[in-house]
Amino acid sequence: MSEGKKVVLAYSGGLDTSTILVWLIEQGYQVIAYLANIGQEEDFDAVRTKALKFGALKMVILDLRKEFVEEFIWPAVQANATYEDRYLLGTSLARPLIARAMVKVAVDEGAHYVAHGATGKGNDQIRFELGAYALHPTIEVISPWRLPEFYQRFKGRTDLFKYAEEHGIPLPVTLSSPWSMDANLMHISYESGVLEDPNHQAPAGLFQMTADPEKAPDNSDVIEIEFKKGVPIKVTNQEQGVELTEALDIFVYLNKVGGKHGIGRVDLVENRFIGMKSRGIYETPGGTILLTAHTDIEVFTMDRELRKIKRTLDIQFGDQVYKGFWFSPECEFTRFCIAKSQENVEGVVTLKLFKGGVYILGRKSPLSLYNKELVSMNVQGDYEPVDAGGFIKINALRLREYARLRKKIEK
């Protein structure tokens, strides 16, 4: 078998990639299986054993959790990042990191190909491949679910299970599994199966990161999150004796305490980049807490007109990340501008977490633009109320002119 047929497969040990591993070997490829640890619950030793047992030349498992938080989640926090106002981009943010590490493995191993198990209808094929081509322009990508010789042979899950049984491949799911899921440190997403009916309510037992808000504790948790340059640098829960300053520790704790209180569930229909609508259910406890806290400290410390511009960049960033353009020049520029806007976003936000809700209790900052004396109803401060009359008249000028024009048209 020639070195030129060496491929790095993004391998999870699930139904699709387990089948693809054996299928690639059948096609004459030497397969290096690669798995990124981005915080998912996984028996990594079992995945390694399985890959090697079924023919992988090598199994590479990389712990990318710290990079995920510091280089991908934190920029998203600075951007108050969402897609279509609700999806916090948990999967979208992980894909460029996985692709970056996959390309590095390919370079280190002298592989000319990379492969993945993303379907031909979804966003992930786009995210993986745009990342790979951006970082390694001459790499060749094998996407089995877009190859007629693969998808005509495997028309669905039944064919995959049959193939797995024929080859003795053990699987962590059954043919009757009613949905699929993708998990990482930031979130878990659920789609497919019974969830393809957008009016089918989330089944009991679906959620894994978050408690049912109605069954969450009757006592709240009060926490403080400290930000510097728009990034969390400390989380404190005085009652529980918690004080954390490392990025990964902060995010893991916020997931834990947010999950305990049932925070971060969302059920939505979104517009995939490829052109179709899809239904997804997400739970993102830590990300939801940080979005609430960061938005509050940002408004407290940032100039109004600057923030209007910055919010347009936030929306652009969310769109770029969702569509797989993390390594594009426009996304690099957007991240640079957003980071610049965060230079004075500094301070502490106090929050109460209770039965699915995140409630702001207060905030403080040495760089706040809030002027208590100026805004007070009891102190005049450096402000002349009479000046408001001229301000109102100037702003009313165009409204008066518009009213005059409208009356002229009505006549």
Contacts in CASP RR format, 6 or more apart in sequence:
PFRMAT RR
TARGET T0000
AUTHOR 0000-0000-0000
METHOD contacts of the structure
MODEL  1
MSEGKKVVLAYSGGLDTSTILVWLIEQGYQVIAYLANIGQEEDFDAVRTK
ALKFGALKMVILDLRKEFVEEFIWPAVQANATYEDRYLLGTSLARPLIAR
AMVKVAVDEGAHYVAHGATGKGNDQIRFELGAYALHPTIEVISPWRLPEF
YQRFKGRTDLFKYAEEHGIPLPVTLSSPWSMDANLMHISYESGVLEDPNH
QAPAGLFQMTADPEKAPDNSDVIEIEFKKGVPIKVTNQEQGVELTEALDI
FVYLNKVGGKHGIGRVDLVENRFIGMKSRGIYETPGGTILLTAHTDIEVF
TMDRELRKIKRTLDIQFGDQVYKGFWFSPECEFTRFCIAKSQENVEGVVT
LKLFKGGVYILGRKSPLSLYNKELVSMNVQGDYEPVDAGGFIKINALRLR
EYARLRKKIEK
1 28 0 8 1.000
1 30 0 8 1.000
3 30 0 8 1.000
3 110 0 8 1.000
4 112 0 8 1.000
5 28 0 8 1.000
5 29 0 8 1.000
5 30 0 8 1.000
5 112 0 8 1.000
5 113 0 8 1.000
6 29 0 8 1.000
6 30 0 8 1.000
6 32 0 8 1.000
6 57 0 8 1.000
6 109 0 8 1.000
6 110 0 8 1.000
6 111 0 8 1.000
6 112 0 8 1.000
6 113 0 8 1.000
7 24 0 8 1.000
7 29 0 8 1.000
7 30 0 8 1.000
7 31 0 8 1.000
7 32 0 8 1.000
7 111 0 8 1.000
7 112 0 8 1.000
7 113 0 8 1.000
7 114 0 8 1.000
7 115 0 8 1.000
7 142 0 8 1.000
8 32 0 8 1.000
8 34 0 8 1.000
8 60 0 8 1.000
8 102 0 8 1.000
8 105 0 8 1.000
8 106 0 8 1.000
8 109 0 8 1.000
8 111 0 8 1.000
8 113 0 8 1.000
8 114 0 8 1.000
8 115 0 8 1.000
9 17 0 8 1.000
9 20 0 8 1.000
9 21 0 8 1.000
9 24 0 8 1.000
9 31 0 8 1.000
9 32 0 8 1.000
9 33 0 8 1.000
9 34 0 8 1.000
9 56 0 8 1.000
9 114 0 8 1.000
9 115 0 8 1.000
9 116 0 8 1.000
10 17 0 8 1.000
10 34 0 8 1.000
10 35 0 8 1.000
10 36 0 8 1.000
10 98 0 8 1.000
10 102 0 8 1.000
10 114 0 8 1.000
10 115 0 8 1.000
10 116 0 8 1.000
10 117 0 8 1.000
10 128 0 8 1.000
11 17 0 8 1.000
11 21 0 8 1.000
11 33 0 8 1.000
11 34 0 8 1.000
11 35 0 8 1.000
11 47 0 8 1.000
11 51 0 8 1.000
11 56 0 8 1.000
11 59 0 8 1.000
12 35 0 8 1.000
12 47 0 8 1.000
13 35 0 8 1.000
13 47 0 8 1.000
13 50 0 8 1.000
13 51 0 8 1.000
13 172 0 8 1.000
14 171 0 8 1.000
14 172 0 8 1.000
14 173 0 8 1.000
15 157 0 8 1.000
15 160 0 8 1.000
15 161 0 8 1.000
15 164 0 8 1.000
15 171 0 8 1.000
15 173 0 8 1.000
16 117 0 8 1.000
16 145 0 8 1.000
16 160 0 8 1.000
17 116 0 8 1.000
17 117 0 8 1.000
18 50 0 8 1.000
18 54 0 8 1.000
18 164 0 8 1.000
18 169 0 8 1.000
18 171 0 8 1.000
19 154 0 8 1.000
19 160 0 8 1.000
19 163 0 8 1.000
19 164 0 8 1.000
19 169 0 8 1.000
20 115 0 8 1.000
20 117 0 8 1.000
20 144 0 8 1.000
21 31 0 8 1.000
21 33 0 8 1.000
21 51 0 8 1.000
21 54 0 8 1.000
21 55 0 8 1.000
21 56 0 8 1.000
22 54 0 8 1.000
22 55 0 8 1.000
22 163 0 8 1.000
22 167 0 8 1.000
22 169 0 8 1.000
23 144 0 8 1.000
23 150 0 8 1.000
23 163 0 8 1.000
24 31 0 8 1.000
24 115 0 8 1.000
24 142 0 8 1.000
24 144 0 8 1.000
25 31 0 8 1.000
25 54 0 8 1.000
25 55 0 8 1.000
29 113 0 8 1.000
30 57 0 8 1.000
31 55 0 8 1.000
31 56 0 8 1.000
31 57 0 8 1.000
32 56 0 8 1.000
32 57 0 8 1.000
32 58 0 8 1.000
32 59 0 8 1.000
32 60 0 8 1.000
32 105 0 8 1.000
32 109 0 8 1.000
32 111 0 8 1.000
33 51 0 8 1.000
33 52 0 8 1.000
33 56 0 8 1.000
33 58 0 8 1.000
33 59 0 8 1.000
33 60 0 8 1.000
34 59 0 8 1.000
34 60 0 8 1.000
34 61 0 8 1.000
34 62 0 8 1.000
34 101 0 8 1.000
34 102 0 8 1.000
34 105 0 8 1.000
35 42 0 8 1.000
35 44 0 8 1.000
35 47 0 8 1.000
35 59 0 8 1.000
35 60 0 8 1.000
35 61 0 8 1.000
35 62 0 8 1.000
36 61 0 8 1.000
36 62 0 8 1.000
36 64 0 8 1.000
36 94 0 8 1.000
36 97 0 8 1.000
36 98 0 8 1.000
36 101 0 8 1.000
36 102 0 8 1.000
37 44 0 8 1.000
37 61 0 8 1.000
37 62 0 8 1.000
37 63 0 8 1.000
37 64 0 8 1.000
37 65 0 8 1.000
38 64 0 8 1.000
38 65 0 8 1.000
38 68 0 8 1.000
38 94 0 8 1.000
38 97 0 8 1.000
38 98 0 8 1.000
38 184 0 8 1.000
38 185 0 8 1.000
39 65 0 8 1.000
39 68 0 8 1.000
39 183 0 8 1.000
39 184 0 8 1.000
39 185 0 8 1.000
40 183 0 8 1.000
40 184 0 8 1.000
40 185 0 8 1.000
41 183 0 8 1.000
44 61 0 8 1.000
47 59 0 8 1.000
47 61 0 8 1.000
48 59 0 8 1.000
48 61 0 8 1.000
50 170 0 8 1.000
51 59 0 8 1.000
52 59 0 8 1.000
54 167 0 8 1.000
54 169 0 8 1.000
58 109 0 8 1.000
60 105 0 8 1.000
60 109 0 8 1.000
62 101 0 8 1.000
62 105 0 8 1.000
64 97 0 8 1.000
64 98 0 8 1.000
64 101 0 8 1.000
65 185 0 8 1.000
65 248 0 8 1.000
66 247 0 8 1.000
66 248 0 8 1.000
67 97 0 8 1.000
68 93 0 8 1.000
68 94 0 8 1.000
68 97 0 8 1.000
68 184 0 8 1.000
68 185 0 8 1.000
68 186 0 8 1.000
69 185 0 8 1.000
69 247 0 8 1.000
69 248 0 8 1.000
69 250 0 8 1.000
69 251 0 8 1.000
70 247 0 8 1.000
71 97 0 8 1.000
72 93 0 8 1.000
72 94 0 8 1.000
72 96 0 8 1.000
72 97 0 8 1.000
73 93 0 8 1.000
73 185 0 8 1.000
73 186 0 8 1.000
73 251 0 8 1.000
73 287 0 8 1.000
74 231 0 8 1.000
74 232 0 8 1.000
74 247 0 8 1.000
75 81 0 8 1.000
75 317 0 8 1.000
75 335 0 8 1.000
75 338 0 8 1.000
75 339 0 8 1.000
76 88 0 8 1.000
76 89 0 8 1.000
76 93 0 8 1.000
76 317 0 8 1.000
76 318 0 8 1.000
76 321 0 8 1.000
77 230 0 8 1.000
77 231 0 8 1.000
77 232 0 8 1.000
77 287 0 8 1.000
77 290 0 8 1.000
77 291 0 8 1.000
77 294 0 8 1.000
78 229 0 8 1.000
78 230 0 8 1.000
78 231 0 8 1.000
78 294 0 8 1.000
78 338 0 8 1.000
78 339 0 8 1.000
78 341 0 8 1.000
78 342 0 8 1.000
78 345 0 8 1.000
79 313 0 8 1.000
79 314 0 8 1.000
79 317 0 8 1.000
79 318 0 8 1.000
79 335 0 8 1.000
79 338 0 8 1.000
80 291 0 8 1.000
80 294 0 8 1.000
80 295 0 8 1.000
80 298 0 8 1.000
80 311 0 8 1.000
80 314 0 8 1.000
81 88 0 8 1.000
81 89 0 8 1.000
81 93 0 8 1.000
81 314 0 8 1.000
81 317 0 8 1.000
81 318 0 8 1.000
81 321 0 8 1.000
82 88 0 8 1.000
82 89 0 8 1.000
82 291 0 8 1.000
82 318 0 8 1.000
83 89 0 8 1.000
83 92 0 8 1.000
83 270 0 8 1.000
83 318 0 8 1.000
83 319 0 8 1.000
83 321 0 8 1.000
83 322 0 8 1.000
84 268 0 8 1.000
84 270 0 8 1.000
84 271 0 8 1.000
86 266 0 8 1.000
86 268 0 8 1.000
87 266 0 8 1.000
87 268 0 8 1.000
87 270 0 8 1.000
87 282 0 8 1.000
87 322 0 8 1.000
88 186 0 8 1.000
88 187 0 8 1.000
88 266 0 8 1.000
88 282 0 8 1.000
88 284 0 8 1.000
88 287 0 8 1.000
88 288 0 8 1.000
88 291 0 8 1.000
89 318 0 8 1.000
89 321 0 8 1.000
89 322 0 8 1.000
90 184 0 8 1.000
90 186 0 8 1.000
90 187 0 8 1.000
90 189 0 8 1.000
90 282 0 8 1.000
90 284 0 8 1.000
91 123 0 8 1.000
91 124 0 8 1.000
91 182 0 8 1.000
91 184 0 8 1.000
91 187 0 8 1.000
91 189 0 8 1.000
92 123 0 8 1.000
92 127 0 8 1.000
92 318 0 8 1.000
92 321 0 8 1.000
92 322 0 8 1.000
92 324 0 8 1.000
93 186 0 8 1.000
93 321 0 8 1.000
94 184 0 8 1.000
94 186 0 8 1.000
95 124 0 8 1.000
95 127 0 8 1.000
95 128 0 8 1.000
95 131 0 8 1.000
95 324 0 8 1.000
95 326 0 8 1.000
96 127 0 8 1.000
96 131 0 8 1.000
96 321 0 8 1.000
96 324 0 8 1.000
96 326 0 8 1.000
96 327 0 8 1.000
98 128 0 8 1.000
99 127 0 8 1.000
99 128 0 8 1.000
99 131 0 8 1.000
99 132 0 8 1.000
99 135 0 8 1.000
100 131 0 8 1.000
100 135 0 8 1.000
100 327 0 8 1.000
102 114 0 8 1.000
102 128 0 8 1.000
102 132 0 8 1.000
103 114 0 8 1.000
103 131 0 8 1.000
103 132 0 8 1.000
103 135 0 8 1.000
103 136 0 8 1.000
103 139 0 8 1.000
105 111 0 8 1.000
106 112 0 8 1.000
106 113 0 8 1.000
106 114 0 8 1.000
106 136 0 8 1.000
106 139 0 8 1.000
107 136 0 8 1.000
112 139 0 8 1.000
112 140 0 8 1.000
113 139 0 8 1.000
113 140 0 8 1.000
113 141 0 8 1.000
113 142 0 8 1.000
114 132 0 8 1.000
114 139 0 8 1.000
114 140 0 8 1.000
114 141 0 8 1.000
114 142 0 8 1.000
115 141 0 8 1.000
115 142 0 8 1.000
115 143 0 8 1.000
115 144 0 8 1.000
116 124 0 8 1.000
116 125 0 8 1.000
116 128 0 8 1.000
116 129 0 8 1.000
116 141 0 8 1.000
116 143 0 8 1.000
117 143 0 8 1.000
117 144 0 8 1.000
117 145 0 8 1.000
118 124 0 8 1.000
118 125 0 8 1.000
118 128 0 8 1.000
118 143 0 8 1.000
118 145 0 8 1.000
119 125 0 8 1.000
119 145 0 8 1.000
120 143 0 8 1.000
120 145 0 8 1.000
120 146 0 8 1.000
121 272 0 8 1.000
121 274 0 8 1.000
121 276 0 8 1.000
122 272 0 8 1.000
122 274 0 8 1.000
122 278 0 8 1.000
123 272 0 8 1.000
123 273 0 8 1.000
123 274 0 8 1.000
123 322 0 8 1.000
123 323 0 8 1.000
123 324 0 8 1.000
125 143 0 8 1.000
125 145 0 8 1.000
125 146 0 8 1.000
126 273 0 8 1.000
126 274 0 8 1.000
126 323 0 8 1.000
126 324 0 8 1.000
127 323 0 8 1.000
127 324 0 8 1.000
127 326 0 8 1.000
128 141 0 8 1.000
129 141 0 8 1.000
129 143 0 8 1.000
130 324 0 8 1.000
130 325 0 8 1.000
130 327 0 8 1.000
130 328 0 8 1.000
131 324 0 8 1.000
131 326 0 8 1.000
131 327 0 8 1.000
132 139 0 8 1.000
132 141 0 8 1.000
133 139 0 8 1.000
133 141 0 8 1.000
134 327 0 8 1.000
134 328 0 8 1.000
135 327 0 8 1.000
144 150 0 8 1.000
144 151 0 8 1.000
145 151 0 8 1.000
153 159 0 8 1.000
154 160 0 8 1.000
154 163 0 8 1.000
157 175 0 8 1.000
158 175 0 8 1.000
161 171 0 8 1.000
161 175 0 8 1.000
163 169 0 8 1.000
164 170 0 8 1.000
164 171 0 8 1.000
178 193 0 8 1.000
178 194 0 8 1.000
178 195 0 8 1.000
178 203 0 8 1.000
179 190 0 8 1.000
179 191 0 8 1.000
179 192 0 8 1.000
179 193 0 8 1.000
179 194 0 8 1.000
179 195 0 8 1.000
179 203 0 8 1.000
179 206 0 8 1.000
180 190 0 8 1.000
180 191 0 8 1.000
180 192 0 8 1.000
180 193 0 8 1.000
181 188 0 8 1.000
181 189 0 8 1.000
181 190 0 8 1.000
181 191 0 8 1.000
181 208 0 8 1.000
182 188 0 8 1.000
182 189 0 8 1.000
183 189 0 8 1.000
183 208 0 8 1.000
185 251 0 8 1.000
185 252 0 8 1.000
185 255 0 8 1.000
186 251 0 8 1.000
186 284 0 8 1.000
186 286 0 8 1.000
186 287 0 8 1.000
187 209 0 8 1.000
187 282 0 8 1.000
187 283 0 8 1.000
187 284 0 8 1.000
187 287 0 8 1.000
188 207 0 8 1.000
188 208 0 8 1.000
188 209 0 8 1.000
188 282 0 8 1.000
188 283 0 8 1.000
189 280 0 8 1.000
189 281 0 8 1.000
189 282 0 8 1.000
190 202 0 8 1.000
190 206 0 8 1.000
190 280 0 8 1.000
190 281 0 8 1.000
190 282 0 8 1.000
191 278 0 8 1.000
191 279 0 8 1.000
191 280 0 8 1.000
191 281 0 8 1.000
194 200 0 8 1.000
194 203 0 8 1.000
195 202 0 8 1.000
195 279 0 8 1.000
195 280 0 8 1.000
195 281 0 8 1.000
196 279 0 8 1.000
197 279 0 8 1.000
198 269 0 8 1.000
198 279 0 8 1.000
202 267 0 8 1.000
202 281 0 8 1.000
206 281 0 8 1.000
207 265 0 8 1.000
207 283 0 8 1.000
208 283 0 8 1.000
209 255 0 8 1.000
209 259 0 8 1.000
209 283 0 8 1.000
209 284 0 8 1.000
209 285 0 8 1.000
210 258 0 8 1.000
210 259 0 8 1.000
210 262 0 8 1.000
210 263 0 8 1.000
210 264 0 8 1.000
210 265 0 8 1.000
210 283 0 8 1.000
210 285 0 8 1.000
211 259 0 8 1.000
211 260 0 8 1.000
211 261 0 8 1.000
211 262 0 8 1.000
212 262 0 8 1.000
213 261 0 8 1.000
213 262 0 8 1.000
213 263 0 8 1.000
213 265 0 8 1.000
213 355 0 8 1.000
213 356 0 8 1.000
213 357 0 8 1.000
214 355 0 8 1.000
216 260 0 8 1.000
216 261 0 8 1.000
216 262 0 8 1.000
216 354 0 8 1.000
216 355 0 8 1.000
216 356 0 8 1.000
217 260 0 8 1.000
217 261 0 8 1.000
220 261 0 8 1.000
220 352 0 8 1.000
220 353 0 8 1.000
220 354 0 8 1.000
221 237 0 8 1.000
221 239 0 8 1.000
221 240 0 8 1.000
221 257 0 8 1.000
221 260 0 8 1.000
221 261 0 8 1.000
221 352 0 8 1.000
221 353 0 8 1.000
221 354 0 8 1.000
222 237 0 8 1.000
222 238 0 8 1.000
222 239 0 8 1.000
222 350 0 8 1.000
222 351 0 8 1.000
222 352 0 8 1.000
222 353 0 8 1.000
222 361 0 8 1.000
223 235 0 8 1.000
223 236 0 8 1.000
223 237 0 8 1.000
223 242 0 8 1.000
223 257 0 8 1.000
223 350 0 8 1.000
223 351 0 8 1.000
223 353 0 8 1.000
224 234 0 8 1.000
224 235 0 8 1.000
224 236 0 8 1.000
224 237 0 8 1.000
224 238 0 8 1.000
224 348 0 8 1.000
224 349 0 8 1.000
224 350 0 8 1.000
224 351 0 8 1.000
225 232 0 8 1.000
225 234 0 8 1.000
225 235 0 8 1.000
225 236 0 8 1.000
225 289 0 8 1.000
225 290 0 8 1.000
225 293 0 8 1.000
225 348 0 8 1.000
225 349 0 8 1.000
225 351 0 8 1.000
226 232 0 8 1.000
226 233 0 8 1.000
226 234 0 8 1.000
226 235 0 8 1.000
226 236 0 8 1.000
226 347 0 8 1.000
226 348 0 8 1.000
227 233 0 8 1.000
227 293 0 8 1.000
227 294 0 8 1.000
227 297 0 8 1.000
227 345 0 8 1.000
227 346 0 8 1.000
227 347 0 8 1.000
227 348 0 8 1.000
227 349 0 8 1.000
228 346 0 8 1.000
228 347 0 8 1.000
229 339 0 8 1.000
229 342 0 8 1.000
229 343 0 8 1.000
229 345 0 8 1.000
229 346 0 8 1.000
230 294 0 8 1.000
230 297 0 8 1.000
230 298 0 8 1.000
230 342 0 8 1.000
230 345 0 8 1.000
230 346 0 8 1.000
231 342 0 8 1.000
232 247 0 8 1.000
232 250 0 8 1.000
232 290 0 8 1.000
232 293 0 8 1.000
232 294 0 8 1.000
233 245 0 8 1.000
234 243 0 8 1.000
234 244 0 8 1.000
234 245 0 8 1.000
234 250 0 8 1.000
235 242 0 8 1.000
235 243 0 8 1.000
235 244 0 8 1.000
235 250 0 8 1.000
235 253 0 8 1.000
235 254 0 8 1.000
236 242 0 8 1.000
236 243 0 8 1.000
236 244 0 8 1.000
237 257 0 8 1.000
242 253 0 8 1.000
244 250 0 8 1.000
244 253 0 8 1.000
251 286 0 8 1.000
254 285 0 8 1.000
254 286 0 8 1.000
254 287 0 8 1.000
254 289 0 8 1.000
254 290 0 8 1.000
255 285 0 8 1.000
255 286 0 8 1.000
257 285 0 8 1.000
257 353 0 8 1.000
258 264 0 8 1.000
258 285 0 8 1.000
258 286 0 8 1.000
258 288 0 8 1.000
258 289 0 8 1.000
258 353 0 8 1.000
259 283 0 8 1.000
259 285 0 8 1.000
259 286 0 8 1.000
261 285 0 8 1.000
261 353 0 8 1.000
261 354 0 8 1.000
261 355 0 8 1.000
261 356 0 8 1.000
261 357 0 8 1.000
262 285 0 8 1.000
262 355 0 8 1.000
262 356 0 8 1.000
262 357 0 8 1.000
263 285 0 8 1.000
263 286 0 8 1.000
263 288 0 8 1.000
263 289 0 8 1.000
263 353 0 8 1.000
263 356 0 8 1.000
263 357 0 8 1.000
263 358 0 8 1.000
264 282 0 8 1.000
264 283 0 8 1.000
264 284 0 8 1.000
264 285 0 8 1.000
264 286 0 8 1.000
264 287 0 8 1.000
264 288 0 8 1.000
264 356 0 8 1.000
265 281 0 8 1.000
265 282 0 8 1.000
265 283 0 8 1.000
265 356 0 8 1.000
266 281 0 8 1.000
266 282 0 8 1.000
266 283 0 8 1.000
266 284 0 8 1.000
267 279 0 8 1.000
267 280 0 8 1.000
267 281 0 8 1.000
268 279 0 8 1.000
268 280 0 8 1.000
268 281 0 8 1.000
268 282 0 8 1.000
269 277 0 8 1.000
269 278 0 8 1.000
269 279 0 8 1.000
269 280 0 8 1.000
270 277 0 8 1.000
270 278 0 8 1.000
270 280 0 8 1.000
271 277 0 8 1.000
272 278 0 8 1.000
273 322 0 8 1.000
273 323 0 8 1.000
273 324 0 8 1.000
288 358 0 8 1.000
289 351 0 8 1.000
289 353 0 8 1.000
289 358 0 8 1.000
292 351 0 8 1.000
292 358 0 8 1.000
292 360 0 8 1.000
293 349 0 8 1.000
293 351 0 8 1.000
293 358 0 8 1.000
293 360 0 8 1.000
294 345 0 8 1.000
296 349 0 8 1.000
296 360 0 8 1.000
296 362 0 8 1.000
296 363 0 8 1.000
297 345 0 8 1.000
297 346 0 8 1.000
297 347 0 8 1.000
297 348 0 8 1.000
297 349 0 8 1.000
297 363 0 8 1.000
297 365 0 8 1.000
298 307 0 8 1.000
298 342 0 8 1.000
298 345 0 8 1.000
299 307 0 8 1.000
300 363 0 8 1.000
300 365 0 8 1.000
300 368 0 8 1.000
300 369 0 8 1.000
300 370 0 8 1.000
301 344 0 8 1.000
301 345 0 8 1.000
301 346 0 8 1.000
301 347 0 8 1.000
301 365 0 8 1.000
301 367 0 8 1.000
301 368 0 8 1.000
301 369 0 8 1.000
302 310 0 8 1.000
302 341 0 8 1.000
302 344 0 8 1.000
302 345 0 8 1.000
302 369 0 8 1.000
303 369 0 8 1.000
306 341 0 8 1.000
307 341 0 8 1.000
310 337 0 8 1.000
310 338 0 8 1.000
310 341 0 8 1.000
313 334 0 8 1.000
313 337 0 8 1.000
313 338 0 8 1.000
313 341 0 8 1.000
314 338 0 8 1.000
316 330 0 8 1.000
316 334 0 8 1.000
317 331 0 8 1.000
317 334 0 8 1.000
317 335 0 8 1.000
317 338 0 8 1.000
320 326 0 8 1.000
320 328 0 8 1.000
320 330 0 8 1.000
320 331 0 8 1.000
320 334 0 8 1.000
321 331 0 8 1.000
325 331 0 8 1.000
344 367 0 8 1.000
345 367 0 8 1.000
346 365 0 8 1.000
346 366 0 8 1.000
346 367 0 8 1.000
347 363 0 8 1.000
347 364 0 8 1.000
347 365 0 8 1.000
347 366 0 8 1.000
347 367 0 8 1.000
348 363 0 8 1.000
348 364 0 8 1.000
348 365 0 8 1.000
349 360 0 8 1.000
349 362 0 8 1.000
349 363 0 8 1.000
350 360 0 8 1.000
350 361 0 8 1.000
350 362 0 8 1.000
350 363 0 8 1.000
351 358 0 8 1.000
351 359 0 8 1.000
351 360 0 8 1.000
351 361 0 8 1.000
352 358 0 8 1.000
352 359 0 8 1.000
352 361 0 8 1.000
353 359 0 8 1.000
373 379 0 8 1.000
373 381 0 8 1.000
373 382 0 8 1.000
374 381 0 8 1.000
374 382 0 8 1.000
374 383 0 8 1.000
END
